[in-house]
Amino acid sequence: MRDLVRQKTALSEEIEKILNDQIRQEAKASATYLAMASWCDQHGFAHSTDFFYKQSGEERGHMLKIFKYVNDVGGKAISPEVTDITNNFNSLRAIFEQALEQEITNTQSINRIVDQCYKSKDYTTVNFLQWFLQEQIEEEFIARRALELFDVIGEEGVGIYMIDKKIPEIQYKAE
Amino acid sequence: MQLTENFKEIFRTPNGCVYQCEKNRCFEVDFGGYLTEFKLPCFFALKRMVDRIDLDAMILNPEKASDIEIISPCGSERCYVLTLPELLEFKELLSGTRVMLQLNSILHERLYRIPA
């Protein structure tokens, strides 16, 4: 009997499912960053607004990268339904705390997928995910550094203004 | 539609069977007295659809309508109207097929794709 399934797709059902779960997670992260950008804009934090618009675009880029990969190897990428997005936040600090938490969640999620791929001997997907592991180092670094500004500068007086101003200057240098 | 030598039986339950059509590169699902052709993506979409049905909720729901599930798979004009026992068997048929397909892939790799 012909191996029609392998001829059609290189992905196992299980890996396809967890990649689709990750697509949904990236889409949700993108939508959450958009909500954060909106809150920042409403409250006059112009630099943070731009920062979160950029982050939202990056997360969407990540989603599309996985989406395309799933289809490229013969699987079925599912366009995700994104619901339950928080649009109200208590403060700028609370937003950056949530941003860092979101990036940690994302890193751990990708780690679990890589772990599962190793167990399933799907080294092609492991190789594909290497880029995401590297990317998460930068994403976490930026979110962590942004949060540290609140302690370094302090929020009193013009502090919050300075924090917002410093946000675009955060750069990750791997070397 | 008639079963020919191109049809390879993949998995069978008391009232159903799934065949692989080598010629048309598709699956034929024989269930409830009807033979229905599915392309590979549509077959797996059907399996996902059936897997998502919450059987526990159906069993626990006392309403009469909850004993019936209507399934409209993509790429086919077939509409399955299944009672709970039929649904259980249909689910077993699709899952069993999936396992046999995985086994077939493993056998192909071990027997034909690893150089001697």
Chai-1 contact restraints between the chains, C-beta under 6 A:
chainA,res_idxA,chainB,res_idxB,connection_type,confidence,min_distance_angstrom,max_distance_angstrom,comment,restraint_id
A,M1,B,K8,contact,1.0,0.0,6.0,A-B,restraint_1
A,M1,B,N104,contact,1.0,0.0,6.0,A-B,restraint_2
A,R2,B,E22,contact,1.0,0.0,6.0,A-B,restraint_3
A,D3,B,N104,contact,1.0,0.0,6.0,A-B,restraint_4
A,D3,B,S105,contact,1.0,0.0,6.0,A-B,restraint_5
A,D3,B,H108,contact,1.0,0.0,6.0,A-B,restraint_6
A,L4,B,R25,contact,1.0,0.0,6.0,A-B,restraint_7
A,V5,B,L101,contact,1.0,0.0,6.0,A-B,restraint_8
A,V5,B,S105,contact,1.0,0.0,6.0,A-B,restraint_9
A,R6,B,S105,contact,1.0,0.0,6.0,A-B,restraint_10
A,K8,B,L40,contact,1.0,0.0,6.0,A-B,restraint_11
